[in-house]
Amino acid sequence: MTDETERMRRWRLLVGPPADDADSGVSLSADDRRVDGALGAVYDRTGPGGTGGGKRSAGLGSSAPRVVGWLEDIRTYFPSSVVQVLQRDAVERLQLHQLLLEPELLEAVEPDVELVATIMGLSRLLPETSRATARLVVGRVVRQIEERLAERTRSSIRGALQRSSRSRRPRRTADIDWPRTIAANLRHWIPERRTVVPERLIGYGRRENQVQRHVVVAIDQSGSMAESVVYAAVFGAVLASLKSLRTSLVVFDTRVVDLTDQLTDPVDVLFGVQLGGGTDINKAVAHCQELITAPNDSIFVLISDLYEGGIHGELIRRMNAMKLAGVQVVALLALSDNGAPAYDRDHAAALEAIGVPAFACTPDAFPDLLACAIESGEVAAWAHRYRAERA
């Protein structure tokens, strides 16, 4: 096959058949025809979501078996990342939400975070015949996220806790942090002896003297925050597994629901979430204030687009009071790989004005954010550097 023939083949698969039934001049193999049919089923120019003018007319109809066959085709001919895009486009363009309630379809889909968000949005409608399968699908995605982030999170948090307990008076040789001690005493270097005189020792505090930190996460259940909810549930479970931390997880709309007792299983957390509805952020923050009994050893993470349906001014005053009391406070506009959704810029600016950083954070950066809050408390400076790096 010449380069020109291959280029024409790819172009034909991209745009579909000619609109006027003319021969495109491109010969498609049997596999190519299956790829063409799979693409045409979603990107039918004359069907739902189309722009008119094309000839594609396959569609997926309303048959679950037909959709399952289509899923098998796209998994055969496309990589996983493309499969996930095609699935999302099919649900959006062809209104296939109801088909996600059928067990045979759930078993066939390629799971990803956005699919979990869709299942969460439909959780109230799931029949018993689909609920068990839905939990398996959600569980697969949760495990994928845990494999990607869990160990790094635990390592970052443990390291930050150890460094934060650093003592200026180590009582035992084993408690001395030699690299940091040497770095702190380099000005006492004696060249002729090729040695450093450690006038100031830096060590780690005794483990039994470490103060347990309290991490409180409040997550907005509005529809735009769905991906953030998925990641927050997984991070909550990972943090809860660390004995050196006390972790609380709260979800809210106009109601506040404490899901801390379900953190042993993030799948339970996700099925305890009800996406959509109004928002009362101030009410949720008030609840979290009551959970915090040791402000100087507490970190409060609000994950919300900041569109407030409650008392606007009271929210800012309450967040400021928490900060002034010694709580490390941060507002995440999203905990997502996809950046910040639409958010209330006035509220974000008001929080920034009182020293509470408000920004979108990726899941990969979240462990470093928590480590900074635990170790140094310089969250605003960390957020400034993070935003500069991503600009």
N, C-alpha and C positions, 0 to 999 in steps of 0.2 A: 504494500500500500504506500503510495507516494505521500509526501508531506501535504500536497494540495488536496488529495483525496481525503486524508485524515482530517484536515482542517474543515472541509466541506461537510464531512460526517458529523464532526462535533457541532458545527454551526446548525446543521439540520436538527440534531437532538435538542439543541438549545432553544430554537425558535419554533419547532414543531413543523407540521406539514404546511405547504402553501395554502393560502386562503381560498384560491380559485380552483382547487382540485387539480392543478397542473402537476406534472411529474417534476419533482425537485431535482432529478438527475443524480440523486444519491441512493446507492443501494444499501439497504440496512440488513444486517444479519438477523438471525432469530433472536439472539441476545439483545441486539440493538432495538429490535421491535418491542421486546419486553421493557427495556429501559424507557423507550419512547412512550409506551403505554402507561408506565408508572408515573412519569413526569406529566403526561397529559391528564391523568386522573386528578391531579391537584391544580395544575396551571391551565385548565381548560379556558380558553379565551372567550368562549361563548357561555360559560357556566358561571356559577357564583363567584364573585370577586374578580371576574375577568374584565377586559377592556374592550372586547368586541373585535371582529375582523379576522379571527383565526379559525382554524378548522377543528382544533382539539374538541372532543365531545365525549371522552370516555367517562369521566366522573367516577365517584365511588358509590353513589347511590346511598341507600340506607341499610345495606346488607352487611352485617358483621363478618360473615365468611368472606365476602369480597374484599373487605378492608384487610382482613388477616392475610389473604393472598397477596394483596398489594404490599403489605409490610414485609412479607417474605421476599418479594421481588426487590424492594429497595435495599434490604439488608444484604442481598446477594450482590448487588451491583454498585453499591455506594459505601464509603467508609462511615464509621459510626457518627462522626461529627455532621456529615451531610444528612444521614438518616434522621438525626434529631431535628434538623432544620425542616426537612420535608414533613415530618410528623406535626411540628408546630404549625406549619403553613396549612396542612390538611385540616387540622382542627379549627383553625381560624377562618379559612376560606370556604370550607365545605360544611361548617357548622356540625362537626362530628361529636360534640360534647356528649350527647346521649349515648353514642356507641361506646364511650369510655366506661359506661356502666355495665358493659357486658364482659363476663369473665374471659371468654375466648380472645377478645381483643386486648384486654389488659395483659394477658399472658404473652401476647405477640409483640407488644411495643418495645422499643428501645428506651429504657428508663433514663431520665435526666431530671434536673432540678425543676425545670419549667413544667414537665409532665406531673411531678409531684404537686406543684402549685395548683395545677388544673384539678387533680384528684382532690386536693384539700378543699377547693372551691365547690366541688360536687359532693363532698362527704355526707351532707345531710340527705342527699338523694340516693346514695348507694344502697341497693338492695342487699339483703343478707348473702345472696348468691355471689355477689361481686366483692363484698367487704374483705373477705379473707385474701382474695387475689390482690386487691388493692393494697393491703398491708404488706404483702410480699413484694410488690413493685416498689412501694415507698421504702421498705427495708433494704432493697438492693441499692437504691440511691443513697440512703443514709450510710451504708457500709462503704460505698465508693468515696463519699466525703470524708468519712472517718479515716480511711486508708490514706487519703491525701493530706489530711490536716491534723489528725489526733496526736500522733507522736511528737510532731513539731510543736504543737501547742503545749503539751505536757513538759517538754524539754525547756521551752522558753519560760514557762511559769515557774518551774522548779529553779531554774537558774536565777531568775529575777528575785524569787523569795530568798535564795541563799545570799545573793549579793546585797539585798536590802537589809539583811540582818548582820552585815559586816560590823565587826567590833574593832575599836581602836586599842583595846587592851586584851588581846588574845591570851588566855591563861595557859594554854598548852601549845607545844610546838605543832601539833597536828591541826590546830585551829588557825595557824598563820597562812594567809594567802600570799605565797612567796612572789608570784609575778607582780602583783599590785604593790607589795612592800618594796620590791626592787625599783619599780617604776617611780614610786613616791620618794625614793631616797637617792636617785641618780646624781643629785648635786653633791652627794657625799662620796662620790667615786674617788678612790685613791689609786692613781695610775701605777705608781711603783709597786704596789701590792696587788694590783689587778683585782680589787675587791670594792664592794660597797659597804659603807658603815650604816646599818639600818637604825637610824636614830628614832624612826617612827614605825612601829609595827602595824600592819593592817591584817586583820584576820576575820574569820567568820564567827558569828555568835553561836553559842551552843544551841543545838536543835531544840532542846526543851524550852529555851527562852524565846523562840520565835512566836510572834503574835499571829493568830489565824486571821487572814484577810477575808473580807466579805465582798463578794462580787454580786451585784444586783443588776439584772438585765430586764428591761421593760420593752416589749416589742409590740408595735402597732399592727393590728390585724386588718387594716384596710387593704383592699385588693392590690394596690400598687406595691405593697410591701411583701408579697407572697414569697419571693425568692429569699428575702432577708429572713423571713420566719423559718424557712427550711434550714438555713445556715445557723441561725441563732439556736434552734433546737439541738442541733448536733454539737455546737460549741458548749451549750449549757450542760449537756450530758458529759462531755469530756472534762469540763471544769469540775463538775460534781464528783468525778471519780478521783479527784485530788484531795487527800485528807487535809492538806495544809490550807485549803480554801473552803470557805462556806459559800455556796452558790444558791441564789434565788432567781427564779424565772417567772416573770409576770407577762401575760398577754392582755391586750385591752382593745376595746372599741368604745362604746359608751358604758360598758361594764368592765370590771377588772377581774381577771381570773388568775389565781396563783397556781402554776403548774409545777412548782418545785418538787412536790412529792412524786411526780412522774418522770423526773430527770434520769432515772436509771434506764429508761427506754425512750429515746428520742422519737420513735415511731408513735408511742402513746401520746407524746407531747403534740406531734403534728395532727393526730386525729382528735386532739382536744381543742384545736384551733378552729375558729369559725370566721373565715375570711369575709370581708365586706362589712357594711353597716357604718354607723356614725363613729365619731372619734371624740373622746374626752381625755386629752393627754394630762391635763392638770389633775384630774381625779386619779389617774394611774400613778403620777409622780407623788401625790399625797399618800397613796398606799405604800409606795416604796420608801418614803420617808419614815413611815412607822416601822418598817422592817429593819432599818439601820439603827443599831444601838451603840456602835463605836465609830463615829464619823471619820476619825483620823486613820482608821484601818479599813475604810470602805471605798469601793469603786462603784459608781452608778453609771450604767450605759443605757441611754435612751435611744431606741432604734425607731425612727419615725420620720415621715415626710413633713411633720410639723404643721399640718393643716389641722388647726384646733377647733373643735366644736364646743369646748368648754369655756372657761373664763380666761381670756387671753392674757391680761396683765398679771393675773394670779399665777399663771404658769411660769412666767419669767421670774417673778418674785420668789417663787418656791425653789426654782432651780438655783437662784442666787443664794438663797438661805442655805441650801445644801452645800454649796461650794464654800461659803463663808464658815460653815461649821467644820470644814476640814475634809469633806468627801471629795474624792477625785471624780469629777463629773464630765461626761462627754456625750454629745448628741450625734448619732450616726444617721445621716439622711438615707443611707442604704447600707446593708451588709451584703454586697452583691458583686458578681463579676461584670455586671453590665452598667456600672456607674450609677449616678443618682437619678431617680425619676423626677418628675415635677415635684417641687417642694415649696413651702412657704418661705420666701426669701426674707420677708420682714421678720419673722420669728427667728430664722437662722442668724440674721444680722443682730437681733436683740440679744441672742445668746452669746455671740462672739463679743459683743460690747461688754458683757459682764465676765468675760474670760472663760466661757464654756465653748470649746471648739465644736463647730457643727460642719460635718463634711461626710462624704460617702467613702466607705472603706471596703476594700476587697477582702474576701475571706483569707487569702494568703497573708495579708498584712495584719489581720486582727490579733494574732498571737503576739506580735511585736508591740502593738498598741497596749495590750494588757500588761506585758512585761514592763513597758515604760511606766505605766501607772503604778505598778507595784514597786518598782525599784527606785525611781526618782521623783515621780509625781509631776514631771514636766510634760504633761500631755499636750498642752497648747503648743509648745515648741516642737514636739514630735509631729503634731498634725501639720504645722507650718512646713516642716521639711518634707513630709509625705506629699502634701499638695504640690510643693515646688517640683518634686521629682516627677510627678505625674502630669505636670502642666505641658 
